[in-house]
Amino acid sequence: MIEVKNITKSYGKTQAVRGISFSIKDGECYGLLGPNGAGKSTTINMLSMLFPPDSGDIAIGGIPIGKTNTEIKNMLGIVPQEIALYEKFSAWENILFWGSIYGVTGKALHDKAESLLKWVGLYDRRKDAITEYSGGMKRRINIACALLHSPKVLLLDEPTVGVDPQSRNLIFELIQQLNKDGMTIIYTTHYMEEAEKLCNRIGIIDTGLIIAQGTLDELKTQSQVNDMIIVDCTNTPDEKLLAEKLKTTVVVNENRVSILSNDSKKDLTHIVTVCTDAGYEINRIDIQKGNLEGVFLKMTGKQLRD
Amino acid sequence: MFKILQKELKSFFKDRRAVMLGILMPIILITVFSMAFGGVGNKGGDNKISILVSDEDKSATTKMVIDGLDSVKALQIFTTSTDSALTLVKGGKYPAALIFHKGFSDSVKDIKHLPWELKYDAAQSIEMGMMQQYLMQNLFSTVGKMMTEKMVLRNTRKQFAGMDSMSMLMATLQMKKSLKTNSADMDDLQKNIMKLESTPIEKTKDNQGLIQAMGGTAVMMLLFSLTAMGGRLLEEKESGTLKRLLCSPLTSRDILGGKMLSSMIFATCQLLIMLSYSSLAFGLIILPKIVPAFLLIVATAFACSAFGMFLASIIKSREQLQGTSTLCILIMSAIGGSMVPSFLMPTWMQQVGHFSINYWSIQGFYDIFWRQLPMSDPIFLGRVAVLTAMGLVFSITSFSLFRRNVASMA
């Protein structure tokens, strides 16, 4: 459904995307996971045809992005990172407007608007102005506005930013439902648990490059990551010192130390000894089984939240 | 494009406070300015006042009088034919034309009523008042002197016929002295024989101050309102809705065109409301002039809305827009005659004023309501054409800059 070949994009002297390639099959949910500034939104913006790549090719539904893009635009549903709604308008008015610009009109538009508002659970509040909605409710309307014209591909750019856990779960359910119904989805996030939960395949992006991609299991295999040991200290440990003594990847974030381990049971005693000898008082230790955060740490040498 | 237009109008009218302000503010300002301009009448500084002179007599006397006028520092004399002078004054290019009809020289010799007249632009009557002071002062010292001498000579010859030449000279000097002190004779000379008829080229009952206030304030307020509407483009950029619009099948032209059309409709409504208010509250007669007024309003609305979009296209944030637009609008309003009538400004400033939307629109309102020009008059149509051309230039520039400056940042 989507073919991206070696695309690049620069803003002045800053190279935001440095040659990204990936392909997404029909009905797949593909996650672009990376920290802020990694190039996720720039990639999504190029896929949305907001601006063209400096070099490289993009094809959606077999049609290369070029000068005549209306057909491709009609295939895409865009959920921007911002709550791109008219605040003075009600949910109903917003939905009708965004549907109408995609050429959906009359009864078809009204029926679709009604069903979408019911689907996102906001039909009863359809007449309220957007300003009266909570952050989570706005996010749900933001998604609904992208679906009026029944797109084949849905591009979601960090759709859960600033949302409470309950609303986030609701949004996950909506996305999972769409994917189950056969919609192709590209989902950008910097929350690894979102990518783990929603995406069939994940591309890890950092500094404008996809450093690894595949299913979660494939990524774990590629990075040879088993466990991650999280040590909370009362003071801030020295990252270099711990890395030298433990001979593995260590990242210190304030009082928290993240340590990659291939055998956590075996390494735990050694880690405690090293920390105690170095004068760090340990408050708490967590052992996380192989996950995306560990993969990211292994591949980039930094934590996803950096 | 119509979806965007519909959305823009709906969005604007949802904000009732903004609508009220958009209508009430100019109305309040028109009221205040029309009162203020009603009392305008002083002119300071050493600006030269231009005056056209038509010499149909082409005599040594008229040449001497014209040379005398040319030597007055406050006046700048341009000689031309009567027809050309009347056309130029009618079009508001010059405030007045002094016409010396045939037989002027003979009338001076015969001490008869002088065939001269002063035709002035009704829209510049304030400037005329000031100009007449300089004009009459000079004319009395040249023409008056000539006529006084002729009068003395004639009276002496009549009263002392048959005297020898020495006695005649003494009598003449005595007569001159007595005439200077005889205010009754001088009054007769000034009030009757030398009387210069001053008539406006077109008479109107409408109040000049009101037209100045209506035209000036309306355009200035319009520029502020439309720049604010242009700012909504930047607001859309900041909120992310512009990005969403750009990702939709709509083109940049649809988006900008829809926004500009909604601004134009709003501007036209605002100007029509202001015009109606001027009619209802101050008695401005609009009905016989409604068609040219509407034409001018549409041209003004087009130029102003295009200007608003132009600013929004070159500026990167709403904060920048606020500062830049205030500066641009105040400068345009000042040089264009929205704040102070153009004729009170130095000549070079009046020339600079031609680069503002305000100038052409205000002059258009003068053409319709004061100079009483018909809609087919080339002078009026010229002003409408300039406003339309300004609108086109701003629109084309906005369209080409939009994608580069605004859309790329969305």
Chai-1 contact restraints between the chains, C-beta under 6 A:
chainA,res_idxA,chainB,res_idxB,connection_type,confidence,min_distance_angstrom,max_distance_angstrom,comment,restraint_id
A,S48,B,C247,contact,1.0,0.0,6.0,A-B,restraint_1
A,L50,B,L246,contact,1.0,0.0,6.0,A-B,restraint_2
A,L50,B,C247,contact,1.0,0.0,6.0,A-B,restraint_3
A,T70,B,P249,contact,1.0,0.0,6.0,A-B,restraint_4
A,K73,B,P249,contact,1.0,0.0,6.0,A-B,restraint_5
A,I78,B,C247,contact,1.0,0.0,6.0,A-B,restraint_6
A,P80,B,G240,contact,1.0,0.0,6.0,A-B,restraint_7
A,P80,B,K243,contact,1.0,0.0,6.0,A-B,restraint_8
A,P80,B,R244,contact,1.0,0.0,6.0,A-B,restraint_9
A,E82,B,G240,contact,1.0,0.0,6.0,A-B,restraint_10
A,A84,B,G240,contact,1.0,0.0,6.0,A-B,restraint_11
A,A84,B,T241,contact,1.0,0.0,6.0,A-B,restraint_12
A,A84,B,R244,contact,1.0,0.0,6.0,A-B,restraint_13
A,K88,B,S11,contact,1.0,0.0,6.0,A-B,restraint_14
A,K88,B,K14,contact,1.0,0.0,6.0,A-B,restraint_15
A,F97,B,K7,contact,1.0,0.0,6.0,A-B,restraint_16
A,S100,B,K3,contact,1.0,0.0,6.0,A-B,restraint_17
A,I101,B,K3,contact,1.0,0.0,6.0,A-B,restraint_18
A,I101,B,S248,contact,1.0,0.0,6.0,A-B,restraint_19
A,I101,B,L250,contact,1.0,0.0,6.0,A-B,restraint_20
